[in-house]
Amino acid sequence: VVAYGFIRKTRALQHFQIHQLNLFRTAVRLRGD
């Protein structure tokens, strides 16, 4: 049960990081134009 919660937390963190990266790329692309 503890391991399952840890995996869920890790996946949530990865999803958050990917979302932040996408926002960063979008901002850079908008600035480039």
CORWOJO-V535139 format. One record per pair of residues at least 6 apart in sequence whose ideal C-beta (glycine too) atoms are under 8 Angstrom apart, sorted by the first residue. I is the first residue (numbers start at 1). J is the second residue. D is the distance in whole Angstrom. If there is no record, write none. Layout:
# CORWOJO-V535139
i | j | d
I | J | D
I | J | D
This chain:
# CORWOJO-V535139
none
